[in-house]
Amino acid sequence: MKILIFWDIYWRIGRAALKKELPKLKEKFEADFVVVNVENATSWRWIIEKHAIELEKLWIDVMTSWDHVFDNFDKIKNYLDKPDSKLIRCANFYNDENLEWKGYKIVENNWKKLLVIHIMDETFMNHKVDNPFKKVEEIIKNNPLWKVDWIIVDFHKEVTSSWYGLSFFLDWKASFVFGTHTHIQTNDELILENWIGLISDVWMSWPLYSVIWADYASVKNRFLTWINKWKINQCLDRNYVVNWVCVELDEDWKCKNIEKIRIRGEL
Ligand SMILES: [Fe+2]
């Protein structure tokens, strides 16, 4: 079974690049599932309902979200609340408002079930969250591997140490853990001796010649003077880079192979 995992489809260039590349990739890799992190799919920090629907049409099974989920909550709440929403949010956010908390989702293809869990770390993320280790363990206890065929985890984090800790913690309990949020594709993909596959960051799909996503000329003075009075502009260059991994999981839940790929192109 193969899953294509894309992270951080940034703004309209990221959405357009994914639209262009995904059909070819699905066919080439004979993918069974597609999982996409959409934390910046509309703009920096958010996705709105219209763009979630636009991405959904690309045959994406699950969209994972971000640490800024409440910054523009009114523009995505309606989509999140739909019973068939493909978007999930970090399962360990405090849930004071009794919202229906979609921190994980089970998707099915050809009679096989994939459980995707989304959680966030406590360290340097500027949010109060429940312990991610305990939360993910609780979700897996309620959805054990005899009930679903595979379990994968998107861990939204700033530091790699807790992410590695979580990966070891989940060995034998899940098939694959991938990190998101740190904006770089890491070269540390690994299958632990026992079971689980991991990579600490998948990276973004965004304007290639940009400072993360910003136009360099608009941020240059911030680096030189430390004064934040200048408006940051989006990079409008039409060259893009799409980063992703293809993960192969075998019938007895073990991770078999992790292939990380980077595609450059122009719109
Ligand atoms: Fe993030």
py3Dmol code that shows the C-alpha trace and the ligand (Angstrom):
import py3Dmol

protein = """\
ATOM      1  CA  MET A   1       0.000   0.000   0.000  1.00  0.00           C
ATOM      2  CA  LYS A   2       1.361   3.395  -0.951  1.00  0.00           C
ATOM      3  CA  ILE A   3       0.633   6.821   0.518  1.00  0.00           C
ATOM      4  CA  LEU A   4       1.764  10.103  -0.975  1.00  0.00           C
ATOM      5  CA  ILE A   5       2.326  12.736   1.713  1.00  0.00           C
ATOM      6  CA  PHE A   6       2.655  16.407   0.795  1.00  0.00           C
ATOM      7  CA  TRP A   7       3.290  19.067   3.308  1.00  0.00           C
ATOM      8  CA  ASP A   8       2.452  22.724   3.484  1.00  0.00           C
ATOM      9  CA  ILE A   9       0.859  23.585   0.182  1.00  0.00           C
ATOM     10  CA  TYR A  10       1.583  27.278   0.254  1.00  0.00           C
ATOM     11  CA  TRP A  11      -0.800  29.887  -1.193  1.00  0.00           C
ATOM     12  CA  ARG A  12      -2.089  29.887  -4.776  1.00  0.00           C
ATOM     13  CA  ILE A  13       1.250  28.809  -6.309  1.00  0.00           C
ATOM     14  CA  GLY A  14       1.370  25.735  -4.058  1.00  0.00           C
ATOM     15  CA  ARG A  15      -2.236  24.826  -4.867  1.00  0.00           C
ATOM     16  CA  ALA A  16      -1.649  25.287  -8.603  1.00  0.00           C
ATOM     17  CA  ALA A  17       1.567  23.236  -8.491  1.00  0.00           C
ATOM     18  CA  LEU A  18      -0.176  20.425  -6.643  1.00  0.00           C
ATOM     19  CA  LYS A  19      -3.021  20.498  -9.155  1.00  0.00           C
ATOM     20  CA  LYS A  20      -0.497  20.145 -11.966  1.00  0.00           C
ATOM     21  CA  GLU A  21       1.719  17.461 -10.401  1.00  0.00           C
ATOM     22  CA  LEU A  22      -0.603  15.269  -8.341  1.00  0.00           C
ATOM     23  CA  PRO A  23      -2.484  13.406 -11.123  1.00  0.00           C
ATOM     24  CA  LYS A  24       0.821  12.324 -12.719  1.00  0.00           C
ATOM     25  CA  LEU A  25       2.299  11.276  -9.373  1.00  0.00           C
ATOM     26  CA  LYS A  26      -0.739   9.275  -8.325  1.00  0.00           C
ATOM     27  CA  GLU A  27      -0.579   7.319 -11.562  1.00  0.00           C
ATOM     28  CA  LYS A  28       3.184   6.852 -11.539  1.00  0.00           C
ATOM     29  CA  PHE A  29       3.345   5.637  -7.945  1.00  0.00           C
ATOM     30  CA  GLU A  30       0.013   3.784  -7.986  1.00  0.00           C
ATOM     31  CA  ALA A  31      -0.906   5.556  -4.771  1.00  0.00           C
ATOM     32  CA  ASP A  32      -3.697   4.250  -2.573  1.00  0.00           C
ATOM     33  CA  PHE A  33      -3.988   7.336  -0.361  1.00  0.00           C
ATOM     34  CA  VAL A  34      -2.976  11.011  -0.471  1.00  0.00           C
ATOM     35  CA  VAL A  35      -2.401  13.055   2.705  1.00  0.00           C
ATOM     36  CA  VAL A  36      -1.681  16.796   2.534  1.00  0.00           C
ATOM     37  CA  ASN A  37      -0.831  19.368   5.182  1.00  0.00           C
ATOM     38  CA  VAL A  38      -2.600  22.641   4.366  1.00  0.00           C
ATOM     39  CA  GLU A  39      -1.473  25.011   7.102  1.00  0.00           C
ATOM     40  CA  ASN A  40      -0.714  27.821   4.636  1.00  0.00           C
ATOM     41  CA  ALA A  41      -2.881  26.873   1.664  1.00  0.00           C
ATOM     42  CA  THR A  42      -4.716  30.200   1.446  1.00  0.00           C
ATOM     43  CA  SER A  43      -2.001  32.423   2.774  1.00  0.00           C
ATOM     44  CA  TRP A  44       0.395  32.605   5.644  1.00  0.00           C
ATOM     45  CA  ARG A  45      -1.267  30.929   8.657  1.00  0.00           C
ATOM     46  CA  TRP A  46      -4.546  29.721   7.240  1.00  0.00           C
ATOM     47  CA  ILE A  47      -6.853  28.002   4.793  1.00  0.00           C
ATOM     48  CA  ILE A  48     -10.386  29.115   3.988  1.00  0.00           C
ATOM     49  CA  GLU A  49     -13.301  26.870   3.113  1.00  0.00           C
ATOM     50  CA  LYS A  50     -13.188  27.690  -0.614  1.00  0.00           C
ATOM     51  CA  HIS A  51      -9.588  26.461  -0.886  1.00  0.00           C
ATOM     52  CA  ALA A  52     -10.228  23.360   1.216  1.00  0.00           C
ATOM     53  CA  ILE A  53     -12.947  22.427  -1.278  1.00  0.00           C
ATOM     54  CA  GLU A  54     -10.624  23.223  -4.192  1.00  0.00           C
ATOM     55  CA  LEU A  55      -7.980  20.848  -2.776  1.00  0.00           C
ATOM     56  CA  GLU A  56     -10.538  18.197  -1.905  1.00  0.00           C
ATOM     57  CA  LYS A  57     -11.376  17.914  -5.610  1.00  0.00           C
ATOM     58  CA  LEU A  58      -7.820  16.729  -6.325  1.00  0.00           C
ATOM     59  CA  TRP A  59      -8.633  13.361  -4.712  1.00  0.00           C
ATOM     60  CA  ILE A  60      -7.009  14.029  -1.382  1.00  0.00           C
ATOM     61  CA  ASP A  61      -8.018  11.670   1.417  1.00  0.00           C
ATOM     62  CA  VAL A  62      -6.990  13.687   4.461  1.00  0.00           C
ATOM     63  CA  MET A  63      -5.856  17.272   5.033  1.00  0.00           C
ATOM     64  CA  THR A  64      -3.961  18.011   8.226  1.00  0.00           C
ATOM     65  CA  SER A  65      -3.790  21.462   9.697  1.00  0.00           C
ATOM     66  CA  TRP A  66      -1.665  23.711  11.838  1.00  0.00           C
ATOM     67  CA  ASP A  67      -0.860  25.630  14.980  1.00  0.00           C
ATOM     68  CA  HIS A  68      -2.742  28.733  13.750  1.00  0.00           C
ATOM     69  CA  VAL A  69      -6.059  26.950  13.343  1.00  0.00           C
ATOM     70  CA  PHE A  70      -7.908  29.490  15.512  1.00  0.00           C
ATOM     71  CA  ASP A  71      -6.400  32.617  13.910  1.00  0.00           C
ATOM     72  CA  ASN A  72      -9.003  32.618  11.147  1.00  0.00           C
ATOM     73  CA  PHE A  73     -11.356  30.077  12.595  1.00  0.00           C
ATOM     74  CA  ASP A  74     -14.567  31.677  11.287  1.00  0.00           C
ATOM     75  CA  LYS A  75     -13.393  31.173   7.703  1.00  0.00           C
ATOM     76  CA  ILE A  76     -12.844  27.416   8.055  1.00  0.00           C
ATOM     77  CA  LYS A  77     -15.195  26.375  10.881  1.00  0.00           C
ATOM     78  CA  ASN A  78     -18.052  25.609   8.517  1.00  0.00           C
ATOM     79  CA  TYR A  79     -15.876  23.202   6.522  1.00  0.00           C
ATOM     80  CA  LEU A  80     -14.376  21.602   9.630  1.00  0.00           C
ATOM     81  CA  ASP A  81     -17.833  20.973  11.052  1.00  0.00           C
ATOM     82  CA  LYS A  82     -19.080  19.088   7.995  1.00  0.00           C
ATOM     83  CA  PRO A  83     -19.482  15.387   8.765  1.00  0.00           C
ATOM     84  CA  ASP A  84     -17.479  14.453   5.659  1.00  0.00           C
ATOM     85  CA  SER A  85     -14.770  17.118   6.131  1.00  0.00           C
ATOM     86  CA  LYS A  86     -11.360  15.923   5.010  1.00  0.00           C
ATOM     87  CA  LEU A  87      -9.621  18.414   7.271  1.00  0.00           C
ATOM     88  CA  ILE A  88      -8.460  17.392  10.737  1.00  0.00           C
ATOM     89  CA  ARG A  89      -6.838  19.550  13.409  1.00  0.00           C
ATOM     90  CA  CYS A  90      -4.327  18.791  16.134  1.00  0.00           C
ATOM     91  CA  ALA A  91      -6.003  16.333  18.485  1.00  0.00           C
ATOM     92  CA  ASN A  92      -4.337  17.661  21.631  1.00  0.00           C
ATOM     93  CA  PHE A  93      -5.428  21.319  21.479  1.00  0.00           C
ATOM     94  CA  TYR A  94      -7.374  22.190  24.607  1.00  0.00           C
ATOM     95  CA  ASN A  95     -11.018  21.880  23.787  1.00  0.00           C
ATOM     96  CA  ASP A  96     -12.680  24.382  26.076  1.00  0.00           C
ATOM     97  CA  GLU A  97     -15.477  25.236  23.670  1.00  0.00           C
ATOM     98  CA  ASN A  98     -16.759  21.675  23.307  1.00  0.00           C
ATOM     99  CA  LEU A  99     -16.116  21.726  19.591  1.00  0.00           C
ATOM    100  CA  GLU A 100     -16.398  18.513  17.691  1.00  0.00           C
ATOM    101  CA  TRP A 101     -12.736  17.705  17.740  1.00  0.00           C
ATOM    102  CA  LYS A 102     -11.575  15.978  14.607  1.00  0.00           C
ATOM    103  CA  GLY A 103      -8.026  15.112  15.561  1.00  0.00           C
ATOM    104  CA  TYR A 104      -7.953  11.988  13.463  1.00  0.00           C
ATOM    105  CA  LYS A 105      -9.721  10.434  10.505  1.00  0.00           C
ATOM    106  CA  ILE A 106     -10.151   6.939   9.113  1.00  0.00           C
ATOM    107  CA  VAL A 107     -10.242   6.685   5.329  1.00  0.00           C
ATOM    108  CA  GLU A 108     -10.925   3.603   3.256  1.00  0.00           C
ATOM    109  CA  ASN A 109      -9.771   2.358  -0.117  1.00  0.00           C
ATOM    110  CA  ASN A 110     -10.393  -1.079  -1.562  1.00  0.00           C
ATOM    111  CA  TRP A 111     -11.689  -2.414   1.802  1.00  0.00           C
ATOM    112  CA  LYS A 112      -8.536  -1.282   3.597  1.00  0.00           C
ATOM    113  CA  LYS A 113      -8.590   1.357   6.325  1.00  0.00           C
ATOM    114  CA  LEU A 114      -5.981   4.005   7.051  1.00  0.00           C
ATOM    115  CA  LEU A 115      -6.083   5.989  10.313  1.00  0.00           C
ATOM    116  CA  VAL A 116      -4.421   9.412  10.110  1.00  0.00           C
ATOM    117  CA  ILE A 117      -3.723  11.131  13.464  1.00  0.00           C
ATOM    118  CA  HIS A 118      -2.703  14.773  13.804  1.00  0.00           C
ATOM    119  CA  ILE A 119      -1.074  16.084  16.971  1.00  0.00           C
ATOM    120  CA  MET A 120       1.121  18.988  18.014  1.00  0.00           C
ATOM    121  CA  ASP A 121       4.144  19.283  20.261  1.00  0.00           C
ATOM    122  CA  GLU A 122       4.293  21.343  23.441  1.00  0.00           C
ATOM    123  CA  THR A 123       7.778  22.810  22.949  1.00  0.00           C
ATOM    124  CA  PHE A 124       8.154  26.300  21.355  1.00  0.00           C
ATOM    125  CA  MET A 125       4.750  26.122  19.654  1.00  0.00           C
ATOM    126  CA  ASN A 126       3.168  28.943  21.700  1.00  0.00           C
ATOM    127  CA  HIS A 127       0.055  26.938  22.429  1.00  0.00           C
ATOM    128  CA  LYS A 128      -1.186  25.100  25.468  1.00  0.00           C
ATOM    129  CA  VAL A 129      -1.776  21.524  24.453  1.00  0.00           C
ATOM    130  CA  ASP A 130      -2.331  18.210  26.165  1.00  0.00           C
ATOM    131  CA  ASN A 131       0.610  15.823  26.305  1.00  0.00           C
ATOM    132  CA  PRO A 132       1.012  14.600  22.696  1.00  0.00           C
ATOM    133  CA  PHE A 133       2.418  11.202  23.687  1.00  0.00           C
ATOM    134  CA  LYS A 134      -0.531  10.427  25.925  1.00  0.00           C
ATOM    135  CA  LYS A 135      -3.056  11.791  23.454  1.00  0.00           C
ATOM    136  CA  VAL A 136      -1.784   9.750  20.519  1.00  0.00           C
ATOM    137  CA  GLU A 137      -1.659   6.648  22.705  1.00  0.00           C
ATOM    138  CA  GLU A 138      -5.277   7.237  23.727  1.00  0.00           C
ATOM    139  CA  ILE A 139      -6.393   7.550  20.076  1.00  0.00           C
ATOM    140  CA  ILE A 140      -4.522   4.385  19.106  1.00  0.00           C
ATOM    141  CA  LYS A 141      -6.040   2.521  22.068  1.00  0.00           C
ATOM    142  CA  ASN A 142      -9.487   3.442  20.746  1.00  0.00           C
ATOM    143  CA  ASN A 143      -8.560   2.492  17.169  1.00  0.00           C
ATOM    144  CA  PRO A 144      -6.125  -0.435  17.494  1.00  0.00           C
ATOM    145  CA  LEU A 145      -4.419  -2.067  14.538  1.00  0.00           C
ATOM    146  CA  TRP A 146      -6.862  -4.941  14.523  1.00  0.00           C
ATOM    147  CA  LYS A 147      -9.629  -2.436  13.752  1.00  0.00           C
ATOM    148  CA  VAL A 148      -7.766  -0.441  11.085  1.00  0.00           C
ATOM    149  CA  ASP A 149      -5.118  -1.622   8.632  1.00  0.00           C
ATOM    150  CA  TRP A 150      -2.522   1.132   9.043  1.00  0.00           C
ATOM    151  CA  ILE A 151      -1.897   4.092  11.346  1.00  0.00           C
ATOM    152  CA  ILE A 152       0.160   7.150  10.404  1.00  0.00           C
ATOM    153  CA  VAL A 153       0.829  10.288  12.470  1.00  0.00           C
ATOM    154  CA  ASP A 154       1.459  13.923  11.472  1.00  0.00           C
ATOM    155  CA  PHE A 155       3.354  15.508  14.370  1.00  0.00           C
ATOM    156  CA  HIS A 156       3.344  19.313  14.094  1.00  0.00           C
ATOM    157  CA  LYS A 157       6.472  20.368  15.939  1.00  0.00           C
ATOM    158  CA  GLU A 158       9.358  22.790  16.243  1.00  0.00           C
ATOM    159  CA  VAL A 159      12.069  20.557  17.708  1.00  0.00           C
ATOM    160  CA  THR A 160      13.249  17.214  16.394  1.00  0.00           C
ATOM    161  CA  SER A 161      14.084  15.710  19.795  1.00  0.00           C
ATOM    162  CA  SER A 162      10.487  15.253  20.904  1.00  0.00           C
ATOM    163  CA  TRP A 163       9.610  14.080  17.436  1.00  0.00           C
ATOM    164  CA  TYR A 164      12.265  11.338  17.569  1.00  0.00           C
ATOM    165  CA  GLY A 165      11.032  10.453  21.050  1.00  0.00           C
ATOM    166  CA  LEU A 166       7.512  10.114  19.730  1.00  0.00           C
ATOM    167  CA  SER A 167       8.664   7.947  16.831  1.00  0.00           C
ATOM    168  CA  PHE A 168      10.341   5.474  19.198  1.00  0.00           C
ATOM    169  CA  PHE A 169       7.328   5.657  21.495  1.00  0.00           C
ATOM    170  CA  LEU A 170       5.064   4.624  18.608  1.00  0.00           C
ATOM    171  CA  ASP A 171       7.238   1.797  17.285  1.00  0.00           C
ATOM    172  CA  TRP A 172       4.966  -1.273  17.057  1.00  0.00           C
ATOM    173  CA  LYS A 173       1.932   0.948  17.576  1.00  0.00           C
ATOM    174  CA  ALA A 174       1.859   2.810  14.236  1.00  0.00           C
ATOM    175  CA  SER A 175       3.394   2.408  10.783  1.00  0.00           C
ATOM    176  CA  PHE A 176       4.694   5.870   9.933  1.00  0.00           C
ATOM    177  CA  VAL A 177       5.320   9.212  11.656  1.00  0.00           C
ATOM    178  CA  PHE A 178       6.125  12.383   9.761  1.00  0.00           C
ATOM    179  CA  GLY A 179       6.990  15.800  11.089  1.00  0.00           C
ATOM    180  CA  THR A 180       5.600  19.092   9.784  1.00  0.00           C
ATOM    181  CA  HIS A 181       5.970  22.832  10.524  1.00  0.00           C
ATOM    182  CA  THR A 182       9.756  23.352  10.269  1.00  0.00           C
ATOM    183  CA  HIS A 183       9.911  24.218   6.542  1.00  0.00           C
ATOM    184  CA  ILE A 184      12.729  21.962   5.439  1.00  0.00           C
ATOM    185  CA  GLN A 185      12.904  18.505   3.897  1.00  0.00           C
ATOM    186  CA  THR A 186      15.141  16.470   6.174  1.00  0.00           C
ATOM    187  CA  ASN A 187      17.502  13.749   5.065  1.00  0.00           C
ATOM    188  CA  ASP A 188      16.772  11.433   7.986  1.00  0.00           C
ATOM    189  CA  GLU A 189      14.139   9.048   6.692  1.00  0.00           C
ATOM    190  CA  LEU A 190      14.515   5.814   8.579  1.00  0.00           C
ATOM    191  CA  ILE A 191      12.762   2.560   9.355  1.00  0.00           C
ATOM    192  CA  LEU A 192      13.326   1.495  12.946  1.00  0.00           C
ATOM    193  CA  GLU A 193      14.438  -2.062  13.515  1.00  0.00           C
ATOM    194  CA  ASN A 194      11.086  -3.116  14.791  1.00  0.00           C
ATOM    195  CA  TRP A 195       8.460  -1.524  12.683  1.00  0.00           C
ATOM    196  CA  ILE A 196       7.855   2.158  12.199  1.00  0.00           C
ATOM    197  CA  GLY A 197       9.033   4.494   9.424  1.00  0.00           C
ATOM    198  CA  LEU A 198       9.825   8.136  10.084  1.00  0.00           C
ATOM    199  CA  ILE A 199      11.002  11.408   8.585  1.00  0.00           C
ATOM    200  CA  SER A 200      11.326  14.542  10.673  1.00  0.00           C
ATOM    201  CA  ASP A 201      10.102  16.960   8.013  1.00  0.00           C
ATOM    202  CA  VAL A 202       8.551  16.686   4.557  1.00  0.00           C
ATOM    203  CA  TRP A 203       9.008  20.394   3.663  1.00  0.00           C
ATOM    204  CA  MET A 204       6.772  22.733   1.635  1.00  0.00           C
ATOM    205  CA  SER A 205       5.291  23.256  -1.816  1.00  0.00           C
ATOM    206  CA  TRP A 206       5.916  26.935  -2.456  1.00  0.00           C
ATOM    207  CA  PRO A 207       7.652  29.594  -4.612  1.00  0.00           C
ATOM    208  CA  LEU A 208      11.161  28.290  -5.222  1.00  0.00           C
ATOM    209  CA  TYR A 209      13.033  31.593  -5.187  1.00  0.00           C
ATOM    210  CA  SER A 210      11.554  32.993  -1.988  1.00  0.00           C
ATOM    211  CA  VAL A 211      12.427  33.510   1.670  1.00  0.00           C
ATOM    212  CA  ILE A 212      10.155  30.746   2.899  1.00  0.00           C
ATOM    213  CA  TRP A 213       7.309  32.355   0.916  1.00  0.00           C
ATOM    214  CA  ALA A 214       8.214  36.059   0.982  1.00  0.00           C
ATOM    215  CA  ASP A 215       9.705  38.186  -1.742  1.00  0.00           C
ATOM    216  CA  TYR A 216      13.347  38.777  -0.734  1.00  0.00           C
ATOM    217  CA  ALA A 217      13.286  42.517  -1.572  1.00  0.00           C
ATOM    218  CA  SER A 218      10.417  43.031   0.867  1.00  0.00           C
ATOM    219  CA  VAL A 219      12.163  41.314   3.800  1.00  0.00           C
ATOM    220  CA  LYS A 220      15.739  42.407   3.137  1.00  0.00           C
ATOM    221  CA  ASN A 221      15.582  45.465   5.410  1.00  0.00           C
ATOM    222  CA  ARG A 222      14.273  43.415   8.304  1.00  0.00           C
ATOM    223  CA  PHE A 223      17.472  41.401   8.228  1.00  0.00           C
ATOM    224  CA  LEU A 224      19.654  44.481   7.940  1.00  0.00           C
ATOM    225  CA  THR A 225      17.970  46.767  10.458  1.00  0.00           C
ATOM    226  CA  TRP A 226      15.777  44.583  12.683  1.00  0.00           C
ATOM    227  CA  ILE A 227      12.980  47.113  12.208  1.00  0.00           C
ATOM    228  CA  ASN A 228       9.682  45.524  11.288  1.00  0.00           C
ATOM    229  CA  LYS A 229       8.026  48.482   9.615  1.00  0.00           C
ATOM    230  CA  TRP A 230       8.107  47.121   6.071  1.00  0.00           C
ATOM    231  CA  LYS A 231       5.253  45.156   4.588  1.00  0.00           C
ATOM    232  CA  ILE A 232       6.195  41.632   3.604  1.00  0.00           C
ATOM    233  CA  ASN A 233       5.085  40.743   0.078  1.00  0.00           C
ATOM    234  CA  GLN A 234       4.362  37.308  -1.309  1.00  0.00           C
ATOM    235  CA  CYS A 235       6.919  36.079  -3.810  1.00  0.00           C
ATOM    236  CA  LEU A 236       5.245  36.270  -7.216  1.00  0.00           C
ATOM    237  CA  ASP A 237       7.826  34.269  -9.140  1.00  0.00           C
ATOM    238  CA  ARG A 238       6.184  31.428 -11.042  1.00  0.00           C
ATOM    239  CA  ASN A 239       8.863  28.820 -10.321  1.00  0.00           C
ATOM    240  CA  TYR A 240       7.694  26.329  -7.750  1.00  0.00           C
ATOM    241  CA  VAL A 241       9.000  23.391  -5.794  1.00  0.00           C
ATOM    242  CA  VAL A 242       6.809  20.518  -4.640  1.00  0.00           C
ATOM    243  CA  ASN A 243       8.190  18.283  -1.892  1.00  0.00           C
ATOM    244  CA  TRP A 244       6.689  15.018  -0.805  1.00  0.00           C
ATOM    245  CA  VAL A 245       7.303  11.472   0.298  1.00  0.00           C
ATOM    246  CA  CYS A 246       5.948   8.197  -0.995  1.00  0.00           C
ATOM    247  CA  VAL A 247       5.578   5.727   1.862  1.00  0.00           C
ATOM    248  CA  GLU A 248       5.045   2.043   1.294  1.00  0.00           C
ATOM    249  CA  LEU A 249       3.471   0.005   4.090  1.00  0.00           C
ATOM    250  CA  ASP A 250       3.113  -3.757   3.909  1.00  0.00           C
ATOM    251  CA  GLU A 251       0.153  -5.972   4.711  1.00  0.00           C
ATOM    252  CA  ASP A 252       1.326  -6.677   8.251  1.00  0.00           C
ATOM    253  CA  TRP A 253       1.478  -2.897   8.990  1.00  0.00           C
ATOM    254  CA  LYS A 254       5.231  -2.538   8.789  1.00  0.00           C
ATOM    255  CA  CYS A 255       6.879   0.349   6.922  1.00  0.00           C
ATOM    256  CA  LYS A 256       8.657  -1.075   3.867  1.00  0.00           C
ATOM    257  CA  ASN A 257      10.044   1.930   2.067  1.00  0.00           C
ATOM    258  CA  ILE A 258      10.231   5.742   2.246  1.00  0.00           C
ATOM    259  CA  GLU A 259      11.064   7.704  -0.871  1.00  0.00           C
ATOM    260  CA  LYS A 260      11.430  11.462  -0.630  1.00  0.00           C
ATOM    261  CA  ILE A 261      11.118  13.511  -3.777  1.00  0.00           C
ATOM    262  CA  ARG A 262      11.417  17.120  -4.872  1.00  0.00           C
ATOM    263  CA  ILE A 263       9.972  18.415  -8.120  1.00  0.00           C
ATOM    264  CA  ARG A 264      10.705  21.836  -9.578  1.00  0.00           C
ATOM    265  CA  GLY A 265       8.576  23.415 -12.265  1.00  0.00           C
ATOM    266  CA  GLU A 266       7.127  26.615 -13.626  1.00  0.00           C
ATOM    267  CA  LEU A 267       3.503  27.648 -13.895  1.00  0.00           C
TER     268      LEU A 267
END
"""
ligand_1 = """\
1
LIG
Fe 2.750 25.266 11.654
"""
view = py3Dmol.view(width=600, height=400)
view.addModel(protein, "pdb")
view.setStyle({"model": 0}, {"cartoon": {"style": "trace"}})
view.addModel(ligand_1, "xyz")
view.setStyle({"model": 1}, {"stick": {}})
view.zoomTo()
view.show()
